[in-house]
Amino acid sequence: MKQDRLLLATLIPALSLVVVATIGLGLGGIFIAIRNEWATIGIGMALVIGVPLVAVALEKMAEGNISVE
């Protein structure tokens, strides 16, 4: 039991670090590859506004306040 908890205590932070680094490098690569300031700003604004909106919608669906049909 303790070995499982120790494994999870080290594995979960390590995996989260890998996921965050992958997302960051991927977005950085996309922004560098675009080479258009306004497109980069548009994508950034879409992420800033879109990610919280999706999170709120998913949270409300999980609570049962929104029905998807």
N, CA, C and O atoms as CSV, one atom per row, in Angstrom:
chain,resi,resn,atom,element,x,y,z
A,1,MET,N,N,0.819,-1.195,0.000
A,1,MET,CA,C,0.000,0.000,0.000
A,1,MET,C,C,0.866,1.262,0.000
A,1,MET,O,O,0.621,2.186,-0.775
A,2,LYS,N,N,1.880,1.297,0.874
A,2,LYS,CA,C,2.726,2.482,0.937
A,2,LYS,C,C,3.552,2.654,-0.335
A,2,LYS,O,O,3.828,3.779,-0.753
A,3,GLN,N,N,3.948,1.529,-0.954
A,3,GLN,CA,C,4.719,1.632,-2.182
A,3,GLN,C,C,3.871,2.210,-3.308
A,3,GLN,O,O,4.366,2.976,-4.134
A,4,ASP,N,N,2.590,1.841,-3.339
A,4,ASP,CA,C,1.688,2.397,-4.355
A,4,ASP,C,C,1.529,3.903,-4.175
A,4,ASP,O,O,1.547,4.659,-5.146
A,5,ARG,N,N,1.377,4.323,-2.945
A,5,ARG,CA,C,1.217,5.757,-2.675
A,5,ARG,C,C,2.501,6.518,-3.001
A,5,ARG,O,O,2.454,7.632,-3.523
A,6,LEU,N,N,3.640,5.914,-2.691
A,6,LEU,CA,C,4.908,6.551,-3.007
A,6,LEU,C,C,5.097,6.654,-4.514
A,6,LEU,O,O,5.580,7.669,-5.016
A,7,LEU,N,N,4.719,5.612,-5.229
A,7,LEU,CA,C,4.813,5.628,-6.682
A,7,LEU,C,C,3.925,6.725,-7.262
A,7,LEU,O,O,4.361,7.489,-8.124
A,8,LEU,N,N,2.683,6.805,-6.791
A,8,LEU,CA,C,1.782,7.851,-7.280
A,8,LEU,C,C,2.258,9.239,-6.879
A,8,LEU,O,O,2.099,10.192,-7.641
A,9,ALA,N,N,2.838,9.363,-5.691
A,9,ALA,CA,C,3.327,10.659,-5.232
A,9,ALA,C,C,4.484,11.173,-6.089
A,9,ALA,O,O,4.696,12.383,-6.170
A,10,THR,N,N,5.216,10.293,-6.715
A,10,THR,CA,C,6.296,10.732,-7.601
A,10,THR,C,C,5.866,10.751,-9.066
A,10,THR,O,O,6.332,11.585,-9.841
A,11,LEU,N,N,4.981,9.835,-9.442
A,11,LEU,CA,C,4.577,9.722,-10.843
A,11,LEU,C,C,3.667,10.868,-11.275
A,11,LEU,O,O,3.859,11.423,-12.358
A,12,ILE,N,N,2.697,11.230,-10.471
A,12,ILE,CA,C,1.742,12.272,-10.858
A,12,ILE,C,C,2.426,13.623,-11.070
A,12,ILE,O,O,2.175,14.252,-12.099
A,13,PRO,N,N,3.281,14.109,-10.154
A,13,PRO,CA,C,3.965,15.380,-10.442
A,13,PRO,C,C,4.890,15.303,-11.659
A,13,PRO,O,O,5.005,16.268,-12.414
A,14,ALA,N,N,5.543,14.168,-11.848
A,14,ALA,CA,C,6.428,14.028,-13.007
A,14,ALA,C,C,5.631,14.065,-14.308
A,14,ALA,O,O,6.047,14.707,-15.272
A,15,LEU,N,N,4.498,13.384,-14.339
A,15,LEU,CA,C,3.661,13.403,-15.537
A,15,LEU,C,C,3.062,14.783,-15.779
A,15,LEU,O,O,2.953,15.217,-16.926
A,16,SER,N,N,2.676,15.470,-14.720
A,16,SER,CA,C,2.131,16.814,-14.906
A,16,SER,C,C,3.195,17.757,-15.447
A,16,SER,O,O,2.889,18.629,-16.260
A,17,LEU,N,N,4.428,17.599,-15.013
A,17,LEU,CA,C,5.521,18.418,-15.532
A,17,LEU,C,C,5.727,18.155,-17.023
A,17,LEU,O,O,5.925,19.091,-17.798
A,18,VAL,N,N,5.682,16.899,-17.420
A,18,VAL,CA,C,5.847,16.540,-18.828
A,18,VAL,C,C,4.700,17.105,-19.660
A,18,VAL,O,O,4.930,17.630,-20.749
A,19,VAL,N,N,3.475,17.004,-19.162
A,19,VAL,CA,C,2.317,17.512,-19.903
A,19,VAL,C,C,2.385,19.022,-20.051
A,19,VAL,O,O,2.156,19.545,-21.142
A,20,VAL,N,N,2.693,19.729,-18.980
A,20,VAL,CA,C,2.783,21.195,-19.045
A,20,VAL,C,C,3.905,21.631,-19.979
A,20,VAL,O,O,3.731,22.571,-20.755
A,21,ALA,N,N,5.043,20.967,-19.915
A,21,ALA,CA,C,6.159,21.303,-20.798
A,21,ALA,C,C,5.802,21.036,-22.257
A,21,ALA,O,O,6.154,21.824,-23.135
A,22,THR,N,N,5.115,19.943,-22.518
A,22,THR,CA,C,4.714,19.614,-23.888
A,22,THR,C,C,3.748,20.655,-24.438
A,22,THR,O,O,3.903,21.111,-25.571
A,23,ILE,N,N,2.760,21.027,-23.645
A,23,ILE,CA,C,1.800,22.046,-24.084
A,23,ILE,C,C,2.501,23.377,-24.308
A,23,ILE,O,O,2.255,24.052,-25.308
A,24,GLY,N,N,3.367,23.754,-23.388
A,24,GLY,CA,C,4.090,25.017,-23.525
A,24,GLY,C,C,4.987,25.052,-24.747
A,24,GLY,O,O,5.001,26.037,-25.485
A,25,LEU,N,N,5.727,23.993,-24.960
A,25,LEU,CA,C,6.596,23.944,-26.133
A,25,LEU,C,C,5.792,23.897,-27.422
A,25,LEU,O,O,6.169,24.504,-28.425
A,26,GLY,N,N,4.680,23.169,-27.389
A,26,GLY,CA,C,3.826,23.105,-28.575
A,26,GLY,C,C,3.238,24.460,-28.929
A,26,GLY,O,O,3.259,24.866,-30.091
A,27,LEU,N,N,2.712,25.161,-27.928
A,27,LEU,CA,C,2.161,26.493,-28.189
A,27,LEU,C,C,3.255,27.467,-28.617
A,27,LEU,O,O,3.048,28.283,-29.516
A,28,GLY,N,N,4.401,27.382,-27.984
A,28,GLY,CA,C,5.508,28.252,-28.378
A,28,GLY,C,C,5.931,28.005,-29.812
A,28,GLY,O,O,6.190,28.946,-30.562
A,29,GLY,N,N,6.000,26.740,-30.190
A,29,GLY,CA,C,6.349,26.402,-31.570
A,29,GLY,C,C,5.312,26.905,-32.559
A,29,GLY,O,O,5.653,27.390,-33.638
A,30,ILE,N,N,4.045,26.788,-32.187
A,30,ILE,CA,C,2.979,27.298,-33.067
A,30,ILE,C,C,3.091,28.801,-33.212
A,30,ILE,O,O,3.004,29.326,-34.322
A,31,PHE,N,N,3.283,29.497,-32.108
A,31,PHE,CA,C,3.375,30.961,-32.169
A,31,PHE,C,C,4.595,31.423,-32.960
A,31,PHE,O,O,4.531,32.429,-33.667
A,32,ILE,N,N,5.695,30.701,-32.847
A,32,ILE,CA,C,6.888,31.062,-33.610
A,32,ILE,C,C,6.681,30.770,-35.093
A,32,ILE,O,O,7.102,31.550,-35.947
A,33,ALA,N,N,6.031,29.641,-35.400
A,33,ALA,CA,C,5.839,29.241,-36.790
A,33,ALA,C,C,4.867,30.162,-37.528
A,33,ALA,O,O,4.960,30.303,-38.748
A,34,ILE,N,N,3.948,30.782,-36.815
A,34,ILE,CA,C,2.951,31.630,-37.469
A,34,ILE,C,C,3.601,32.869,-38.086
A,34,ILE,O,O,3.297,33.225,-39.224
A,35,ARG,N,N,4.476,33.513,-37.359
A,35,ARG,CA,C,5.217,34.691,-37.829
A,35,ARG,C,C,4.318,35.861,-38.234
A,35,ARG,O,O,4.756,36.758,-38.955
A,36,ASN,N,N,3.098,35.856,-37.786
A,36,ASN,CA,C,2.192,36.964,-38.057
A,36,ASN,C,C,1.697,37.457,-36.702
A,36,ASN,O,O,1.059,36.713,-35.957
A,37,GLU,N,N,1.998,38.718,-36.389
A,37,GLU,CA,C,1.681,39.233,-35.068
A,37,GLU,C,C,0.195,39.176,-34.764
A,37,GLU,O,O,-0.198,38.769,-33.671
A,38,TRP,N,N,-0.639,39.579,-35.720
A,38,TRP,CA,C,-2.072,39.640,-35.465
A,38,TRP,C,C,-2.686,38.252,-35.336
A,38,TRP,O,O,-3.606,38.057,-34.543
A,39,ALA,N,N,-2.196,37.297,-36.097
A,39,ALA,CA,C,-2.693,35.922,-35.961
A,39,ALA,C,C,-2.299,35.344,-34.601
A,39,ALA,O,O,-3.081,34.634,-33.969
A,40,THR,N,N,-1.098,35.653,-34.165
A,40,THR,CA,C,-0.645,35.193,-32.853
A,40,THR,C,C,-1.494,35.802,-31.749
A,40,THR,O,O,-1.876,35.117,-30.801
A,41,ILE,N,N,-1.785,37.077,-31.873
A,41,ILE,CA,C,-2.638,37.743,-30.883
A,41,ILE,C,C,-4.034,37.134,-30.896
A,41,ILE,O,O,-4.621,36.910,-29.837
A,42,GLY,N,N,-4.568,36.867,-32.074
A,42,GLY,CA,C,-5.894,36.272,-32.179
A,42,GLY,C,C,-5.964,34.890,-31.554
A,42,GLY,O,O,-6.915,34.575,-30.838
A,43,ILE,N,N,-4.959,34.065,-31.821
A,43,ILE,CA,C,-4.929,32.722,-31.241
A,43,ILE,C,C,-4.777,32.804,-29.721
A,43,ILE,O,O,-5.428,32.066,-28.981
A,44,GLY,N,N,-3.921,33.699,-29.272
A,44,GLY,CA,C,-3.737,33.880,-27.828
A,44,GLY,C,C,-5.017,34.327,-27.144
A,44,GLY,O,O,-5.369,33.814,-26.082
A,45,MET,N,N,-5.717,35.283,-27.749
A,45,MET,CA,C,-6.980,35.753,-27.174
A,45,MET,C,C,-8.032,34.643,-27.188
A,45,MET,O,O,-8.808,34.508,-26.242
A,46,ALA,N,N,-8.057,33.855,-28.254
A,46,ALA,CA,C,-9.005,32.743,-28.319
A,46,ALA,C,C,-8.727,31.740,-27.198
A,46,ALA,O,O,-9.659,31.204,-26.599
A,47,LEU,N,N,-7.455,31.487,-26.915
A,47,LEU,CA,C,-7.109,30.582,-25.821
A,47,LEU,C,C,-7.486,31.171,-24.463
A,47,LEU,O,O,-8.019,30.471,-23.601
A,48,VAL,N,N,-7.209,32.454,-24.282
A,48,VAL,CA,C,-7.498,33.109,-23.000
A,48,VAL,C,C,-8.995,33.122,-22.719
A,48,VAL,O,O,-9.413,32.957,-21.573
A,49,ILE,N,N,-9.797,33.315,-23.748
A,49,ILE,CA,C,-11.242,33.370,-23.566
A,49,ILE,C,C,-11.865,31.976,-23.680
A,49,ILE,O,O,-12.783,31.649,-22.928
A,50,GLY,N,N,-11.383,31.167,-24.594
A,50,GLY,CA,C,-12.010,29.886,-24.877
A,50,GLY,C,C,-11.798,28.822,-23.813
A,50,GLY,O,O,-12.722,28.073,-23.498
A,51,VAL,N,N,-10.609,28.743,-23.261
A,51,VAL,CA,C,-10.320,27.694,-22.277
A,51,VAL,C,C,-11.202,27.836,-21.031
A,51,VAL,O,O,-11.777,26.839,-20.594
A,52,PRO,N,N,-11.334,29.032,-20.438
A,52,PRO,CA,C,-12.241,29.142,-19.291
A,52,PRO,C,C,-13.704,28.881,-19.649
A,52,PRO,O,O,-14.443,28.311,-18.846
A,53,LEU,N,N,-14.130,29.292,-20.849
A,53,LEU,CA,C,-15.509,29.020,-21.249
A,53,LEU,C,C,-15.777,27.522,-21.360
A,53,LEU,O,O,-16.827,27.041,-20.934
A,54,VAL,N,N,-14.841,26.799,-21.924
A,54,VAL,CA,C,-14.982,25.343,-22.023
A,54,VAL,C,C,-14.979,24.720,-20.628
A,54,VAL,O,O,-15.741,23.790,-20.363
A,55,ALA,N,N,-14.127,25.226,-19.739
A,55,ALA,CA,C,-14.077,24.693,-18.377
A,55,ALA,C,C,-15.395,24.918,-17.644
A,55,ALA,O,O,-15.872,24.027,-16.941
A,56,VAL,N,N,-15.981,26.093,-17.802
A,56,VAL,CA,C,-17.265,26.380,-17.156
A,56,VAL,C,C,-18.347,25.474,-17.724
A,56,VAL,O,O,-19.160,24.934,-16.974
A,57,ALA,N,N,-18.366,25.302,-19.036
A,57,ALA,CA,C,-19.375,24.439,-19.649
A,57,ALA,C,C,-19.223,22.993,-19.175
A,57,ALA,O,O,-20.220,22.333,-18.879
A,58,LEU,N,N,-18.001,22.501,-19.102
A,58,LEU,CA,C,-17.777,21.133,-18.627
A,58,LEU,C,C,-18.173,20.984,-17.159
A,58,LEU,O,O,-18.729,19.960,-16.763
A,59,GLU,N,N,-17.886,22.002,-16.358
A,59,GLU,CA,C,-18.249,21.958,-14.942
A,59,GLU,C,C,-19.764,21.938,-14.767
A,59,GLU,O,O,-20.286,21.195,-13.936
A,60,LYS,N,N,-20.460,22.743,-15.540
A,60,LYS,CA,C,-21.922,22.757,-15.440
A,60,LYS,C,C,-22.525,21.454,-15.943
A,60,LYS,O,O,-23.522,20.982,-15.395
A,61,MET,N,N,-21.938,20.871,-16.971
A,61,MET,CA,C,-22.430,19.573,-17.448
A,61,MET,C,C,-22.196,18.502,-16.389
A,61,MET,O,O,-23.034,17.619,-16.206
A,62,ALA,N,N,-21.059,18.573,-15.686
A,62,ALA,CA,C,-20.762,17.590,-14.646
A,62,ALA,C,C,-21.718,17.731,-13.469
A,62,ALA,O,O,-22.068,16.737,-12.832
A,63,GLU,N,N,-22.146,18.962,-13.175
A,63,GLU,CA,C,-23.095,19.191,-12.086
A,63,GLU,C,C,-24.519,18.862,-12.496
A,63,GLU,O,O,-25.393,18.700,-11.644
A,64,GLY,N,N,-24.753,18.763,-13.781
A,64,GLY,CA,C,-26.085,18.438,-14.254
A,64,GLY,C,C,-26.947,19.646,-14.538
A,64,GLY,O,O,-28.159,19.509,-14.702
A,65,ASN,N,N,-26.349,20.843,-14.602
A,65,ASN,CA,C,-27.118,22.063,-14.868
A,65,ASN,C,C,-27.411,22.255,-16.341
A,65,ASN,O,O,-28.346,22.973,-16.696
A,66,ILE,N,N,-26.626,21.624,-17.209
A,66,ILE,CA,C,-26.821,21.747,-18.650
A,66,ILE,C,C,-27.049,20.342,-19.194
A,66,ILE,O,O,-26.307,19.414,-18.874
A,67,SER,N,N,-28.069,20.196,-20.009
A,67,SER,CA,C,-28.288,18.898,-20.635
A,67,SER,C,C,-27.834,18.976,-22.082
A,67,SER,O,O,-28.178,19.921,-22.792
A,68,VAL,N,N,-27.070,17.997,-22.521
A,68,VAL,CA,C,-26.577,17.944,-23.887
A,68,VAL,C,C,-27.441,16.942,-24.643
A,68,VAL,O,O,-27.480,15.759,-24.306
A,69,GLU,N,N,-28.125,17.429,-25.660
A,69,GLU,CA,C,-29.006,16.547,-26.427
A,69,GLU,C,C,-28.718,16.668,-27.892
A,69,GLU,O,O,-29.359,16.001,-28.704
